[in-house]
């Protein structure tokens, strides 16, 4: 049971309104479970086109964002490589490439760690939380990642390229 707030408005006399509100328990809404996907490294194996955003929010509350894209290549042994990565912020394009590893659980959640070189050779480490789902016959990976805890994070969606 989930509590639901309901407000009841009654009209009486010459436009006088009386309002009461209360909390009632209603059954949880029924949702169809998504089609079960048997997740494994073999399922993820392949090339993915990634797109998403990076948010840089220092303690001063000023923030900037960058659009990110690139190709991620996953192998069945838990290794991943980023080729032709590109970040774009304020009209500036910054290339990046990286390598790392990933793990995927039977429930389609997982983790990925990348070591990347950005722009003029700046080394960064990126840690991703992954969620894998099927979209028709294609595999899609949703990810949230952190570059600098509490400061820089982002979201990437990876769509499997044609095999």
C-alpha positions as YAML, in Angstrom:
chain: A
units: angstrom
residues:
- id: 1
  name: UNK
  ca: [0.00, 0.00, 0.00]
- id: 2
  name: UNK
  ca: [1.20, 3.48, -0.88]
- id: 3
  name: UNK
  ca: [-0.19, 6.55, 0.90]
- id: 4
  name: UNK
  ca: [-1.97, 8.92, -1.43]
- id: 5
  name: UNK
  ca: [-2.90, 12.48, -0.55]
- id: 6
  name: UNK
  ca: [-6.39, 13.39, -1.68]
- id: 7
  name: UNK
  ca: [-7.99, 16.81, -1.47]
- id: 8
  name: UNK
  ca: [-11.76, 17.12, -1.60]
- id: 9
  name: UNK
  ca: [-13.34, 20.47, -2.42]
- id: 10
  name: UNK
  ca: [-17.03, 21.03, -1.69]
- id: 11
  name: UNK
  ca: [-19.17, 23.98, -2.78]
- id: 12
  name: UNK
  ca: [-21.89, 25.12, -0.40]
- id: 13
  name: UNK
  ca: [-24.17, 28.15, -0.37]
- id: 14
  name: UNK
  ca: [-23.10, 31.23, -2.31]
- id: 15
  name: UNK
  ca: [-19.62, 30.22, -3.43]
- id: 16
  name: UNK
  ca: [-18.34, 29.18, -0.01]
- id: 17
  name: UNK
  ca: [-15.67, 26.53, -0.37]
- id: 18
  name: UNK
  ca: [-14.82, 23.96, 2.23]
- id: 19
  name: UNK
  ca: [-11.67, 21.91, 1.65]
- id: 20
  name: UNK
  ca: [-10.52, 18.85, 3.51]
- id: 21
  name: UNK
  ca: [-7.54, 16.69, 2.86]
- id: 22
  name: UNK
  ca: [-6.49, 13.34, 4.14]
- id: 23
  name: UNK
  ca: [-4.14, 10.47, 3.60]
- id: 24
  name: UNK
  ca: [-5.55, 7.17, 2.43]
- id: 25
  name: UNK
  ca: [-3.77, 3.96, 1.58]
- id: 26
  name: UNK
  ca: [-4.20, 2.80, -1.98]
- id: 27
  name: UNK
  ca: [-2.67, -0.25, -3.61]
- id: 28
  name: UNK
  ca: [0.60, 0.28, -5.47]
- id: 29
  name: UNK
  ca: [0.07, 0.85, -9.18]
- id: 30
  name: UNK
  ca: [0.55, -2.26, -11.27]
- id: 31
  name: UNK
  ca: [3.47, -2.07, -13.63]
- id: 32
  name: UNK
  ca: [4.52, -4.53, -16.25]
- id: 33
  name: UNK
  ca: [7.97, -5.85, -15.56]
- id: 34
  name: UNK
  ca: [10.37, -5.25, -18.43]
- id: 35
  name: UNK
  ca: [11.31, -8.24, -20.51]
- id: 36
  name: UNK
  ca: [13.95, -10.19, -18.61]
- id: 37
  name: UNK
  ca: [17.37, -9.89, -20.20]
- id: 38
  name: UNK
  ca: [19.98, -12.53, -19.49]
- id: 39
  name: UNK
  ca: [22.98, -10.29, -18.88]
- id: 40
  name: UNK
  ca: [26.52, -11.42, -19.45]
- id: 41
  name: UNK
  ca: [29.76, -10.13, -20.92]
- id: 42
  name: UNK
  ca: [28.87, -11.96, -24.14]
- id: 43
  name: UNK
  ca: [25.66, -9.91, -24.40]
- id: 44
  name: UNK
  ca: [27.59, -6.65, -24.06]
- id: 45
  name: UNK
  ca: [30.35, -7.67, -26.45]
- id: 46
  name: UNK
  ca: [30.39, -5.24, -29.38]
- id: 47
  name: UNK
  ca: [30.63, -1.62, -30.41]
- id: 48
  name: UNK
  ca: [28.41, 1.09, -28.92]
- id: 49
  name: UNK
  ca: [27.82, 4.71, -29.86]
- id: 50
  name: UNK
  ca: [27.75, 6.80, -26.69]
- id: 51
  name: UNK
  ca: [26.16, 10.19, -26.14]
- id: 52
  name: UNK
  ca: [25.50, 12.14, -22.99]
- id: 53
  name: UNK
  ca: [26.54, 15.02, -20.80]
- id: 54
  name: UNK
  ca: [29.14, 15.90, -18.21]
- id: 55
  name: UNK
  ca: [28.36, 18.37, -15.42]
- id: 56
  name: UNK
  ca: [31.20, 20.16, -13.65]
- id: 57
  name: UNK
  ca: [29.84, 21.72, -10.46]
- id: 58
  name: UNK
  ca: [32.51, 23.07, -8.11]
- id: 59
  name: UNK
  ca: [31.69, 24.15, -4.57]
- id: 60
  name: UNK
  ca: [31.06, 27.73, -5.74]
- id: 61
  name: UNK
  ca: [27.72, 26.57, -7.22]
- id: 62
  name: UNK
  ca: [28.84, 27.69, -10.68]
- id: 63
  name: UNK
  ca: [28.52, 24.85, -13.10]
- id: 64
  name: UNK
  ca: [29.34, 24.13, -16.68]
- id: 65
  name: UNK
  ca: [28.29, 21.27, -18.86]
- id: 66
  name: UNK
  ca: [29.75, 19.46, -21.82]
- id: 67
  name: UNK
  ca: [28.24, 17.19, -24.41]
- id: 68
  name: UNK
  ca: [30.06, 13.87, -24.75]
- id: 69
  name: UNK
  ca: [30.12, 11.27, -27.49]
- id: 70
  name: UNK
  ca: [32.33, 8.44, -28.70]
- id: 71
  name: UNK
  ca: [32.56, 4.77, -29.51]
- id: 72
  name: UNK
  ca: [32.90, 2.23, -26.72]
- id: 73
  name: UNK
  ca: [34.10, -1.25, -27.67]
- id: 74
  name: UNK
  ca: [33.29, -4.00, -25.14]
- id: 75
  name: UNK
  ca: [34.86, -7.46, -25.38]
- id: 76
  name: UNK
  ca: [33.58, -10.67, -23.79]
- id: 77
  name: UNK
  ca: [36.55, -10.74, -21.38]
- id: 78
  name: UNK
  ca: [35.44, -7.63, -19.43]
- id: 79
  name: UNK
  ca: [37.65, -5.10, -21.22]
- id: 80
  name: UNK
  ca: [36.41, -1.83, -22.75]
- id: 81
  name: UNK
  ca: [38.05, 0.74, -24.99]
- id: 82
  name: UNK
  ca: [36.88, 4.24, -25.93]
- id: 83
  name: UNK
  ca: [37.86, 5.46, -29.39]
- id: 84
  name: UNK
  ca: [37.13, 8.80, -31.00]
- id: 85
  name: UNK
  ca: [35.69, 10.26, -27.82]
- id: 86
  name: UNK
  ca: [34.74, 13.91, -28.08]
- id: 87
  name: UNK
  ca: [33.60, 16.43, -25.48]
- id: 88
  name: UNK
  ca: [32.20, 19.78, -26.52]
- id: 89
  name: UNK
  ca: [31.82, 22.72, -24.16]
- id: 90
  name: UNK
  ca: [31.42, 26.41, -24.98]
- id: 91
  name: UNK
  ca: [32.26, 25.73, -28.62]
- id: 92
  name: UNK
  ca: [35.52, 23.95, -27.78]
- id: 93
  name: UNK
  ca: [35.98, 20.33, -28.81]
- id: 94
  name: UNK
  ca: [38.23, 18.13, -26.70]
- id: 95
  name: UNK
  ca: [39.18, 14.63, -27.85]
- id: 96
  name: UNK
  ca: [39.55, 11.75, -25.41]
- id: 97
  name: UNK
  ca: [40.35, 8.05, -25.53]
- id: 98
  name: UNK
  ca: [40.56, 5.45, -22.82]
- id: 99
  name: UNK
  ca: [40.74, 1.85, -21.73]
- id: 100
  name: UNK
  ca: [39.36, 0.03, -18.77]
- id: 101
  name: UNK
  ca: [37.34, -2.89, -17.55]
- id: 102
  name: UNK
  ca: [33.76, -3.67, -16.71]
- id: 103
  name: UNK
  ca: [31.69, -6.25, -14.89]
- id: 104
  name: UNK
  ca: [28.04, -7.10, -15.39]
- id: 105
  name: UNK
  ca: [25.73, -8.91, -12.97]
- id: 106
  name: UNK
  ca: [22.92, -11.33, -13.77]
- id: 107
  name: UNK
  ca: [20.37, -8.60, -12.84]
- id: 108
  name: UNK
  ca: [21.83, -6.38, -15.64]
- id: 109
  name: UNK
  ca: [23.52, -3.92, -13.30]
- id: 110
  name: UNK
  ca: [27.25, -3.45, -13.40]
- id: 111
  name: UNK
  ca: [30.29, -1.24, -13.09]
- id: 112
  name: UNK
  ca: [32.93, 0.12, -15.43]
- id: 113
  name: UNK
  ca: [36.22, 1.91, -14.73]
- id: 114
  name: UNK
  ca: [38.12, 3.87, -17.37]
- id: 115
  name: UNK
  ca: [41.50, 5.53, -17.49]
- id: 116
  name: UNK
  ca: [41.37, 8.18, -20.18]
- id: 117
  name: UNK
  ca: [43.58, 10.79, -21.77]
- id: 118
  name: UNK
  ca: [41.80, 14.07, -22.42]
- id: 119
  name: UNK
  ca: [42.86, 16.93, -24.68]
- id: 120
  name: UNK
  ca: [46.58, 17.52, -24.39]
- id: 121
  name: UNK
  ca: [47.26, 14.31, -22.48]
- id: 122
  name: UNK
  ca: [45.57, 14.97, -19.13]
- id: 123
  name: UNK
  ca: [44.97, 11.65, -17.35]
- id: 124
  name: UNK
  ca: [41.57, 11.12, -15.73]
- id: 125
  name: UNK
  ca: [39.83, 8.19, -14.09]
- id: 126
  name: UNK
  ca: [36.11, 7.64, -14.58]
- id: 127
  name: UNK
  ca: [33.89, 5.21, -12.65]
- id: 128
  name: UNK
  ca: [30.50, 4.23, -14.09]
- id: 129
  name: UNK
  ca: [27.40, 2.51, -12.74]
- id: 130
  name: UNK
  ca: [25.74, 0.56, -15.54]
- id: 131
  name: UNK
  ca: [22.23, -0.68, -16.26]
- id: 132
  name: UNK
  ca: [21.72, -2.84, -19.36]
- id: 133
  name: UNK
  ca: [18.39, -3.21, -21.18]
- id: 134
  name: UNK
  ca: [17.14, -4.50, -24.50]
- id: 135
  name: UNK
  ca: [15.59, -2.18, -27.08]
- id: 136
  name: UNK
  ca: [14.15, -4.43, -29.75]
- id: 137
  name: UNK
  ca: [17.03, -6.57, -30.94]
- id: 138
  name: UNK
  ca: [19.64, -4.06, -29.76]
- id: 139
  name: UNK
  ca: [21.34, -3.69, -26.39]
- id: 140
  name: UNK
  ca: [21.33, -0.30, -24.63]
- id: 141
  name: UNK
  ca: [23.54, 0.61, -21.67]
- id: 142
  name: UNK
  ca: [22.48, 3.47, -19.40]
- id: 143
  name: UNK
  ca: [25.28, 4.81, -17.22]
- id: 144
  name: UNK
  ca: [25.93, 7.39, -14.56]
- id: 145
  name: UNK
  ca: [29.55, 8.25, -13.93]
- id: 146
  name: UNK
  ca: [31.80, 10.24, -11.65]
- id: 147
  name: UNK
  ca: [35.12, 11.84, -12.55]
- id: 148
  name: UNK
  ca: [35.70, 13.86, -9.35]
- id: 149
  name: UNK
  ca: [33.43, 12.83, -6.42]
- id: 150
  name: UNK
  ca: [31.16, 15.70, -5.42]
- id: 151
  name: UNK
  ca: [32.32, 17.82, -8.34]
- id: 152
  name: UNK
  ca: [32.17, 16.29, -11.82]
- id: 153
  name: UNK
  ca: [29.65, 13.69, -12.91]
- id: 154
  name: UNK
  ca: [27.55, 12.83, -15.91]
- id: 155
  name: UNK
  ca: [25.26, 10.48, -17.75]
- id: 156
  name: UNK
  ca: [25.94, 8.48, -20.91]
- id: 157
  name: UNK
  ca: [23.65, 6.31, -22.99]
- id: 158
  name: UNK
  ca: [25.35, 3.70, -25.17]
- id: 159
  name: UNK
  ca: [23.45, 2.25, -28.14]
- id: 160
  name: UNK
  ca: [24.74, -0.91, -29.72]
- id: 161
  name: UNK
  ca: [26.00, -0.35, -33.27]
- id: 162
  name: UNK
  ca: [24.95, -2.75, -36.02]
- id: 163
  name: UNK
  ca: [26.75, -6.06, -35.84]
...
